[in-house]
Amino acid sequence: MVVSCSGYGCTNRRQKENGIHFHRFPLKRPEVLKKWLHEIRRKNCTPNQCNYLCSEHFTPSDYLNESRPELDKKLLKDEAVPSVFNFPQHLQKKTKS
């Protein structure tokens, strides 16, 4: 099965040894899922167990120190929310001056 990132404009796909990790949407944690959906800014997105975001949308502080190198897996903190995106101008957050 091909795993690809659901982030806006992201074309990352799971490939051996590309250093990119993929994380499923937190479907069993509604409050965290709501935050993820807000941050990805995709209208009418209803994620399921086949949807992923890649590690390029998270900061180093979003990860636990106890990653699992034997499984080539980086573990997200329970409260981690994706925050790194390259949105076009019309989707960027407006800042107050």
C-alpha positions in Angstrom: 0.0 0.0 0.0 1.3 3.4 -0.9 1.4 5.8 2.0 1.3 9.5 1.1 1.0 12.7 3.2 -2.4 14.4 3.5 -0.8 17.8 4.1 -1.8 20.6 1.8 0.5 20.5 -1.3 2.8 17.9 0.3 3.9 15.2 -2.1 5.9 13.0 0.3 5.4 9.3 0.0 6.7 6.5 2.2 9.9 5.1 0.7 12.6 3.1 2.2 15.3 5.1 3.9 14.1 8.6 2.9 14.1 9.6 6.5 10.5 10.8 6.5 8.1 9.2 9.0 4.3 9.1 8.7 1.8 9.5 11.5 -1.9 8.5 11.4 -4.5 11.0 12.4 -5.5 10.7 16.1 -8.9 9.3 15.4 -9.4 8.0 18.9 -8.6 11.3 20.5 -11.3 13.7 19.3 -9.9 16.9 20.9 -6.4 16.4 19.4 -8.0 15.4 16.0 -10.0 18.6 16.0 -6.7 20.6 16.4 -5.1 18.6 13.6 -8.0 19.3 11.3 -7.9 23.0 12.1 -4.1 23.2 11.4 -4.2 21.3 8.0 -6.9 23.7 6.7 -8.5 21.2 4.3 -12.2 21.8 3.9 -14.5 18.8 4.2 -11.6 16.5 5.4 -12.9 13.4 7.1 -9.8 11.4 7.9 -9.8 7.6 8.4 -7.2 5.0 9.3 -5.6 5.3 5.9 -4.7 9.0 6.2 -1.3 10.2 7.3 0.8 13.3 7.9 4.5 13.2 7.3 7.2 14.2 9.8 7.9 17.4 7.9 4.8 18.9 9.4 6.0 18.5 13.0 8.8 20.2 14.9 11.5 18.3 16.8 9.8 19.3 20.1 6.6 17.3 19.0 8.5 14.0 19.4 9.2 11.9 22.4 12.9 11.2 23.2 12.1 7.5 23.3 11.8 6.9 19.6 12.2 3.4 18.4 15.2 3.2 16.1 14.9 -0.6 15.9 11.5 -0.1 14.1 12.7 3.1 12.3 9.9 4.9 14.1 9.7 8.4 15.7 7.0 8.7 18.3 4.8 11.8 18.6 3.9 13.2 22.0 0.2 12.7 22.7 -0.6 16.4 22.5 1.5 17.0 19.3 -0.2 19.1 16.6 1.2 19.6 13.1 2.4 23.2 12.6 4.8 23.3 9.7 3.1 23.9 6.4 3.8 25.9 3.2 0.3 27.3 2.6 -0.5 29.6 -0.3 -1.3 33.2 0.7 -5.1 32.7 0.8 -4.8 29.9 3.4 -2.2 31.5 5.7 -3.3 32.7 9.1 -4.0 36.4 9.3 -1.8 38.2 12.0 -3.0 41.2 13.9 -0.8 44.3 13.5 
